[in-house]
Amino acid sequence: MAFANVIAGKDAKVWIVRGEEFRAITENPQHTTEMMNLLTRLLRKASKIVRATLNETGVRVGRSGEGTGRTIKIMCYDTTSWVRENFEPQIEKFNNEGKDLKLQMDYTSDRLDVKTAKYAAGYDAVCLFVNDNADTSALWVLSMGGVKFIAMRCAGFDRVDTKAAKALGLSVARVPAYSPYAVAEHAISLLMAVNRKIHIASVRVKMANFSLDSGLLGMDIHGKTVAVMGTGKIGQILCKIISGFGVNLLAYDVFESDEVKNLGGTYVSKEEIYKQADVIFLMMPLLPATTHTINEDVLPMLKKGVILINTSRGGLIDTNALISGLHSGIIGGCGLDVYENEGEYFFQDYSSKSIKDERLVAMLGNNRIVMTAHQAFFTKEAIDKIVSTTVENFYNFASGLRGSDLPNSVC
């Protein structure tokens, strides 16, 4: 019998296997081979992380907030110009406030996935956005590299495998609310653009075509039946704005809002909304129960000529059903700030590249669709809130808070 003392430098997880059980596995040649292959793969991946820590060549990053004293090192993924322009001054301000803590944020334009996760080797935390892919594999690499905290600079976290994060001891926090007014107001902007053909009229006028014809004909929103599906904070604000148009307001949510009722809104079933609504706003979170709320089966139920507006989550609409509904005339127009397969394209410049997504190409070429690229949140007030809350989340983590103890905790 042999013994060995193993001392962990920090918290560790230990699995205990009975000796005879382990020998039974290792004596099987097939199991032994599979085990060696697995260990080899793990060793290779861990070696790459160590090399990335010691030698950062090939990692294209910038840096802000270096200082003395206790420092939290952060890798910020999916960085675009607005991210640096807004985070850098806030981090500098934080570091100049005389706290015993300094934040050092490095930036990469690459999105997080299993391949780019090694960029964060040697960092304490990462800062992620809506299209970063924090799946099990990416989280495992982050954890192996020393990352303990994930700060989402957004409200959504559907691309974060929270079960894997918990298992790996990673804390995740988000920005639960920034400016619900921004998203609600953008939804109204899309409605007016679709209804009054602003996108078509603007192009015509710039080409010195000042004529009027039926291609520019809209309708009064006043007096129409407008439905808001999802009456959380943003949905409630939207109801307040749209009620000012003098509409017949319908609403749908599993949790009914007294504020919406006080505005004159009536809660009805989804089927009743489909039958009555001239305009439908989708303001729901993306859950298994809400995925493809608008689908092929729903099309025959919709009031002919209905206008759909979605500033929430792309997966609420089955894109094939949307295109079919537009071609048949069941859907009269659509305003979109989100798309179910936006991850590969949104927040990037594809003006000189080929778009391979045929459904996206079809929507871009349809003049009854007004589409923006996930910019509903993008106001000065919202960005200020996103940055300040994210910096606050880093401070709370550095103060020793973990998991559900974090004020804006996801897990």
Backbone torsions as a table, in degrees:
resi	resn	phi	psi	omega
1	MET	NA	136.6	-178.7
2	ALA	-122.6	150.5	179.6
3	PHE	-127.8	153.6	175.5
4	ALA	-145.5	138.5	175.8
5	ASN	-94.4	124.6	178.2
6	VAL	-117.2	121.9	-178.5
7	ILE	-111.9	122.3	178.9
8	ALA	-88.2	136.6	179.5
9	GLY	-73.2	-18.7	178.3
10	LYS	-153.4	-170.6	-179.1
11	ASP	-53.1	139.2	-177.4
12	ALA	-140.0	154.3	174.1
13	LYS	-103.8	135.9	-175.7
14	VAL	-125.7	129.2	174.0
15	TRP	-107.7	132.0	-179.3
16	ILE	-108.7	123.1	179.3
17	VAL	-122.3	133.6	178.6
18	ARG	-63.7	141.6	-175.3
19	GLY	-56.6	-45.5	-178.2
20	GLU	-65.7	-33.2	177.9
21	GLU	-68.2	-41.2	-179.9
22	PHE	-66.7	-40.3	179.8
23	ARG	-65.5	-34.8	179.5
24	ALA	-63.7	-34.0	177.9
25	ILE	-73.6	-48.3	-174.1
26	THR	-70.3	-22.8	179.4
27	GLU	-75.8	-16.0	176.8
28	ASN	-82.8	115.2	-175.3
29	PRO	-56.2	-37.7	-178.5
30	GLN	-66.1	-44.3	180.0
31	HIS	-65.1	-39.1	179.8
32	THR	-62.5	-44.5	179.1
33	THR	-61.9	-44.6	179.8
34	GLU	-63.4	-39.3	179.8
35	MET	-65.3	-41.9	178.7
36	MET	-64.1	-41.1	177.8
37	ASN	-62.4	-42.3	179.6
38	LEU	-63.6	-47.2	180.0
39	LEU	-62.1	-37.4	178.7
40	THR	-63.2	-44.4	179.2
41	ARG	-63.3	-42.7	178.7
42	LEU	-63.4	-40.6	-179.2
43	LEU	-66.1	-41.6	179.3
44	ARG	-62.7	-43.6	-178.9
45	LYS	-65.9	-43.6	179.3
46	ALA	-64.0	-36.6	178.9
47	SER	-63.8	-38.5	178.1
48	LYS	-63.7	-38.6	178.9
49	ILE	-64.6	-43.3	179.3
50	VAL	-62.6	-43.0	179.3
51	ARG	-63.4	-37.9	179.3
52	ALA	-65.4	-33.6	178.7
53	THR	-68.3	-43.1	-176.1
54	LEU	-78.9	-28.3	-176.3
55	ASN	-139.1	107.9	-173.5
56	GLU	-89.8	14.7	178.8
57	THR	-62.4	140.1	-179.3
58	GLY	92.6	-11.0	176.9
59	VAL	-100.4	112.2	-175.4
60	ARG	-87.6	99.7	-178.0
61	VAL	-131.1	160.5	169.7
62	GLY	-118.0	176.5	-173.8
63	ARG	-144.5	142.2	171.9
64	SER	-142.3	151.1	170.8
65	GLY	83.5	25.7	176.8
66	GLU	-69.5	141.7	179.4
67	GLY	-161.4	-175.9	180.0
68	THR	-99.6	170.2	179.5
69	GLY	84.7	-164.1	-178.8
70	ARG	-66.6	126.3	-173.4
71	THR	-127.1	134.5	171.4
72	ILE	-100.2	119.4	-179.8
73	LYS	-92.1	129.0	-174.2
74	ILE	-127.7	132.9	171.3
75	MET	-103.6	121.9	-178.9
76	CYS	-101.7	116.4	-178.4
77	TYR	-92.3	163.1	176.3
78	ASP	52.6	48.6	-176.8
79	THR	-82.6	126.9	171.2
80	THR	-118.2	178.6	-172.8
81	SER	-58.4	-40.8	-176.8
82	TRP	-66.1	-28.2	-179.5
83	VAL	-65.8	-51.4	180.0
84	ARG	-65.2	-43.5	-176.5
85	GLU	-61.2	-28.2	-178.2
86	ASN	-100.7	-32.7	-179.2
87	PHE	-77.6	-39.4	-175.1
88	GLU	-57.7	-49.2	179.1
89	PRO	-66.3	-33.5	178.9
90	GLN	-67.8	-39.9	178.6
91	ILE	-67.7	-40.9	177.3
92	GLU	-61.2	-42.6	178.3
93	LYS	-62.3	-44.0	179.1
94	PHE	-60.4	-45.2	-176.8
95	ASN	-69.4	-19.4	-179.8
96	ASN	-95.4	4.9	-177.5
97	GLU	-84.6	0.6	175.2
98	GLY	84.1	10.8	177.0
99	LYS	-71.9	160.0	178.7
100	ASP	-80.3	6.9	-178.6
101	LEU	-119.0	138.6	174.1
102	LYS	-120.6	144.2	174.9
103	LEU	-105.3	129.1	175.5
104	GLN	-118.8	112.0	-178.1
105	MET	-111.1	125.3	173.6
106	ASP	-105.0	152.2	-172.0
107	TYR	-123.6	141.4	169.8
108	THR	-138.2	141.3	178.6
109	SER	-78.6	-13.6	179.1
110	ASP	-70.4	146.9	175.4
111	ARG	-85.2	154.7	178.7
112	LEU	-72.0	131.3	166.4
113	ASP	-153.9	-173.5	-175.6
114	VAL	-63.9	-28.0	-179.3
115	LYS	-79.1	-38.0	-176.5
116	THR	-90.2	-7.1	-178.8
117	ALA	-59.8	-27.0	-178.9
118	LYS	-67.8	-17.5	176.7
119	TYR	-58.8	-27.2	-175.7
120	ALA	-90.9	8.8	177.6
121	ALA	-59.7	128.9	-179.2
122	GLY	89.2	0.0	178.9
123	TYR	-98.5	155.8	178.4
124	ASP	-85.4	-29.8	-173.0
125	ALA	-150.2	162.4	172.6
126	VAL	-127.9	152.8	177.4
127	CYS	-117.5	120.1	-171.8
128	LEU	-119.4	160.0	177.7
129	PHE	-122.0	-174.4	-167.6
130	VAL	-61.1	-30.7	-175.0
131	ASN	-104.2	7.7	172.3
132	ASP	-73.0	137.0	-173.7
133	ASN	-101.1	92.0	-179.3
134	ALA	-95.2	64.5	178.5
135	ASP	-83.4	-176.7	-175.1
136	THR	-57.2	-44.3	-177.2
137	SER	-65.3	-44.5	179.7
138	ALA	-65.0	-40.7	179.8
139	LEU	-65.2	-36.0	179.0
140	TRP	-63.4	-42.8	178.8
141	VAL	-65.5	-42.2	177.2
142	LEU	-57.9	-46.3	-178.9
143	SER	-63.1	-42.8	178.0
144	MET	-61.3	-30.7	-179.7
145	GLY	-83.7	-2.2	175.6
146	GLY	105.0	-2.0	179.9
147	VAL	-68.4	135.6	179.8
148	LYS	-121.1	-11.7	-172.9
149	PHE	-141.5	136.7	176.1
150	ILE	-118.7	120.6	177.6
151	ALA	-108.3	113.4	175.5
152	MET	-84.6	124.8	177.6
153	ARG	-91.6	48.2	-178.6
154	CYS	-165.2	174.9	179.8
155	ALA	-87.0	-37.0	-175.8
156	GLY	-75.1	147.5	177.7
157	PHE	-142.6	27.7	-176.8
158	ASP	-69.6	-13.9	176.9
159	ARG	-96.1	8.3	176.0
160	VAL	-104.5	123.2	176.3
161	ASP	-78.4	92.5	-173.3
162	THR	-67.3	-31.0	177.8
163	LYS	-65.9	-42.7	177.9
164	ALA	-66.0	-39.1	179.3
165	ALA	-60.1	-44.9	178.3
166	LYS	-62.0	-44.6	-178.4
167	ALA	-62.0	-32.2	-178.1
168	LEU	-90.7	0.1	178.9
169	GLY	77.0	23.0	179.1
170	LEU	-93.1	131.9	173.3
171	SER	-91.5	142.9	-179.6
172	VAL	-129.2	129.6	176.2
173	ALA	-129.5	160.6	-176.9
174	ARG	-138.2	-175.6	171.6
175	VAL	-108.2	96.7	-170.3
176	PRO	-65.4	-28.9	179.1
177	ALA	-153.8	135.7	175.6
178	TYR	-120.8	-72.7	174.3
179	SER	-138.9	93.8	177.0
180	PRO	-61.8	-24.8	177.4
181	TYR	-64.1	-37.4	-178.3
182	ALA	-59.2	-47.2	-177.3
183	VAL	-69.8	-42.3	-179.9
184	ALA	-64.3	-43.4	179.9
185	GLU	-65.8	-36.4	178.6
186	HIS	-66.4	-36.9	177.5
187	ALA	-61.3	-41.6	176.6
188	ILE	-64.2	-39.7	178.5
189	SER	-60.2	-42.3	178.9
190	LEU	-65.5	-40.7	178.2
191	LEU	-59.0	-48.5	-177.4
192	MET	-66.9	-35.5	178.3
193	ALA	-66.0	-44.1	179.8
194	VAL	-66.5	-48.2	-174.6
195	ASN	-66.9	-44.4	-175.6
196	ARG	-97.5	10.1	173.5
197	LYS	56.6	39.3	-176.9
198	ILE	-59.7	-40.1	-177.8
199	HIS	-64.3	-36.7	179.2
200	ILE	-75.2	-43.7	-178.5
201	ALA	-62.6	-39.6	-178.5
202	SER	-63.0	-43.6	179.1
203	VAL	-64.5	-42.9	180.0
204	ARG	-59.6	-50.6	-175.9
205	VAL	-62.3	-39.5	178.8
206	LYS	-66.1	-19.5	175.5
207	MET	-97.9	15.9	177.9
208	ALA	64.3	25.3	174.8
209	ASN	-99.1	102.2	-175.1
210	PHE	-102.4	17.2	-177.3
211	SER	-78.8	159.1	174.1
212	LEU	-117.1	136.8	174.0
213	ASP	-151.3	-178.2	-174.9
214	SER	-63.8	-17.8	178.2
215	GLY	-66.6	-14.8	179.6
216	LEU	-108.5	3.8	-174.1
217	LEU	-73.9	128.0	176.3
218	GLY	-115.1	-159.2	178.2
219	MET	-139.5	158.1	171.3
220	ASP	-69.3	132.7	172.6
221	ILE	-76.3	-31.1	177.2
222	HIS	-55.6	130.6	177.6
223	GLY	86.8	-8.6	-179.8
224	LYS	-84.4	162.6	176.1
225	THR	-92.2	117.1	-177.0
226	VAL	-117.4	131.3	-178.5
227	ALA	-114.6	137.5	174.9
228	VAL	-116.5	113.1	-179.9
229	MET	-99.2	104.0	-174.2
230	GLY	110.3	100.9	-175.4
231	THR	-117.1	51.5	168.5
232	GLY	-74.5	-156.8	-176.7
233	LYS	-57.6	-48.7	-178.8
234	ILE	-66.9	-43.1	179.5
235	GLY	-60.9	-38.3	179.0
236	GLN	-65.5	-41.6	178.0
237	ILE	-64.6	-41.6	177.8
238	LEU	-60.5	-42.5	178.1
239	CYS	-59.9	-40.0	179.9
240	LYS	-64.6	-42.2	-179.8
241	ILE	-67.4	-49.4	-173.8
242	ILE	-69.9	-26.6	178.3
243	SER	-64.5	-24.5	177.5
244	GLY	-67.7	-15.4	177.1
245	PHE	-81.2	-9.1	-178.4
246	GLY	78.9	47.6	-176.8
247	VAL	-101.5	165.9	168.1
248	ASN	-88.6	106.7	-169.6
249	LEU	-94.1	120.5	173.0
250	LEU	-110.1	153.3	-179.4
251	ALA	-143.3	153.8	175.0
252	TYR	-140.3	130.4	174.7
253	ASP	-168.5	150.2	177.2
254	VAL	-69.7	-23.1	175.6
255	PHE	-116.2	112.4	-176.8
256	GLU	-79.9	139.7	-176.8
257	SER	-101.0	128.0	176.2
258	ASP	-65.6	-32.7	180.0
259	GLU	-63.4	-42.2	178.3
260	VAL	-64.8	-40.6	178.3
261	LYS	-63.4	-38.9	179.9
262	ASN	-66.6	-23.4	177.1
263	LEU	-80.8	-4.0	-177.8
264	GLY	98.7	6.0	179.9
265	GLY	-74.1	146.4	178.9
266	THR	-119.1	125.9	177.9
267	TYR	-82.5	128.6	-179.6
268	VAL	-136.6	175.8	178.3
269	SER	-75.4	163.2	176.2
270	LYS	-59.4	-40.8	-177.8
271	GLU	-62.3	-37.5	179.1
272	GLU	-68.1	-36.8	176.6
273	ILE	-63.4	-47.4	-179.4
274	TYR	-56.5	-38.1	-175.5
275	LYS	-75.3	-35.1	-170.0
276	GLN	-101.9	-30.6	-164.5
277	ALA	-74.5	133.9	170.4
278	ASP	-84.4	-27.3	179.0
279	VAL	-137.2	134.3	177.0
280	ILE	-124.1	122.7	172.6
281	PHE	-99.3	126.5	174.9
282	LEU	-96.9	111.8	-175.8
283	MET	-126.3	23.4	-175.3
284	MET	-89.9	155.6	169.9
285	PRO	-71.5	160.1	178.0
286	LEU	-89.6	109.0	179.5
287	LEU	-130.0	165.4	176.4
288	PRO	-52.6	-35.8	-177.8
289	ALA	-76.1	-19.3	-177.7
290	THR	-107.2	-9.4	179.4
291	THR	-58.5	130.9	-178.6
292	HIS	54.0	47.4	173.4
293	THR	-55.3	-41.0	173.5
294	ILE	-96.5	112.1	-175.9
295	ASN	-141.1	-178.5	-177.3
296	GLU	-59.8	-36.3	-179.4
297	ASP	-69.2	-26.0	-177.9
298	VAL	-80.4	-29.5	-174.2
299	LEU	-49.6	-46.9	-179.0
300	PRO	-65.2	-19.0	-179.3
301	MET	-83.7	-20.6	-173.4
302	LEU	-72.0	147.1	173.9
303	LYS	-68.9	131.7	-174.7
304	LYS	-60.4	129.9	178.8
305	GLY	89.5	7.6	-177.8
306	VAL	-59.0	145.6	174.1
307	ILE	-102.4	128.0	177.7
308	LEU	-104.2	136.3	175.9
309	ILE	-127.8	127.7	179.7
310	ASN	-132.7	109.5	174.0
311	THR	-117.9	17.5	-174.7
312	SER	-102.0	-81.5	-179.5
313	ARG	-138.2	136.1	-176.4
314	GLY	-60.0	-34.4	-176.5
315	GLY	-68.7	-4.9	176.8
316	LEU	-70.5	-21.1	-178.9
317	ILE	-118.1	129.4	170.1
318	ASP	-75.5	111.4	-173.3
319	THR	-60.2	-38.5	178.0
320	ASN	-60.4	-40.8	178.7
321	ALA	-66.9	-38.2	178.8
322	LEU	-61.9	-48.0	-179.4
323	ILE	-62.9	-41.7	178.3
324	SER	-62.9	-43.0	-179.6
325	GLY	-65.4	-35.7	177.3
326	LEU	-68.9	-42.1	-179.5
327	HIS	-65.4	-35.3	-178.0
328	SER	-82.1	-16.3	-178.4
329	GLY	90.6	-3.1	176.5
330	ILE	-62.7	-42.9	175.5
331	ILE	-97.3	120.6	-176.7
332	GLY	-81.5	-25.9	179.5
333	GLY	-174.8	164.1	-175.6
334	CYS	-148.5	134.1	173.5
335	GLY	-113.5	121.3	-174.9
336	LEU	-125.6	133.2	168.1
337	ASP	-111.1	-4.8	-177.5
338	VAL	-138.1	158.6	-179.7
339	TYR	-146.6	139.4	-171.2
340	GLU	-62.4	-24.6	177.5
341	ASN	-116.8	38.7	-175.0
342	GLU	-74.2	-18.5	-170.4
343	GLY	-50.7	-39.9	-175.6
344	GLU	-76.4	-20.9	-169.1
345	TYR	-116.5	-43.1	-173.3
346	PHE	-65.5	147.0	-176.8
347	PHE	72.3	16.7	176.9
348	GLN	-134.2	156.1	-179.2
349	ASP	-93.9	110.1	178.8
350	TYR	-110.0	18.6	-175.3
351	SER	-65.5	-24.4	178.6
352	SER	-115.0	17.1	-179.6
353	LYS	-120.6	164.0	178.6
354	SER	-88.9	130.1	176.1
355	ILE	-93.5	118.0	-175.6
356	LYS	-88.0	-14.8	-178.7
357	ASP	-76.3	105.7	-175.3
358	GLU	-64.6	-34.8	-180.0
359	ARG	-69.8	-38.4	177.0
360	LEU	-65.4	-42.7	177.9
361	VAL	-60.1	-42.0	179.9
362	ALA	-62.5	-39.7	180.0
363	MET	-70.6	-39.5	179.6
364	LEU	-63.8	-27.8	-179.0
365	GLY	-92.1	2.8	-177.7
366	ASN	-100.1	116.8	-175.2
367	ASN	-78.0	2.4	173.0
368	ARG	-96.2	3.7	174.8
369	ILE	-113.5	128.5	169.8
370	VAL	-107.5	119.7	-175.8
371	MET	-124.1	133.8	169.1
372	THR	-119.2	159.0	-170.1
373	ALA	-98.7	72.4	175.4
374	HIS	55.1	48.6	-178.2
375	GLN	-111.8	7.3	-177.2
376	ALA	-57.4	-34.3	-178.3
377	PHE	-77.4	-11.8	-161.4
378	PHE	-84.0	76.3	171.3
379	THR	-124.9	161.9	-178.5
380	LYS	-58.8	-43.0	-178.5
381	GLU	-63.6	-40.9	-179.6
382	ALA	-67.2	-43.7	-179.3
383	ILE	-63.8	-42.7	177.6
384	ASP	-57.7	-41.1	-179.5
385	LYS	-69.7	-40.3	178.4
386	ILE	-59.3	-48.5	-176.5
387	VAL	-67.2	-47.3	-177.4
388	SER	-64.3	-39.3	179.2
389	THR	-69.4	-38.1	178.5
390	THR	-64.3	-43.7	177.3
391	VAL	-62.4	-41.3	176.8
392	GLU	-61.5	-38.5	178.1
393	ASN	-63.9	-38.8	176.8
394	PHE	-63.9	-41.9	-179.7
395	TYR	-63.9	-42.9	179.1
396	ASN	-62.7	-39.4	176.6
397	PHE	-63.4	-45.3	-179.4
398	ALA	-64.9	-23.4	179.8
399	SER	-80.8	-2.8	175.3
400	GLY	106.6	-0.6	179.0
401	LEU	-76.7	140.1	-178.2
402	ARG	-138.5	153.6	173.4
403	GLY	54.3	-133.5	-176.1
404	SER	-67.5	-11.6	177.1
405	ASP	-75.0	-18.5	176.6
406	LEU	-69.9	133.8	-177.5
407	PRO	-54.9	-36.7	-178.4
408	ASN	-111.2	38.7	-172.8
409	SER	-67.4	140.3	165.8
410	VAL	-99.3	-44.3	174.7
411	CYS	-162.3	NA	NA
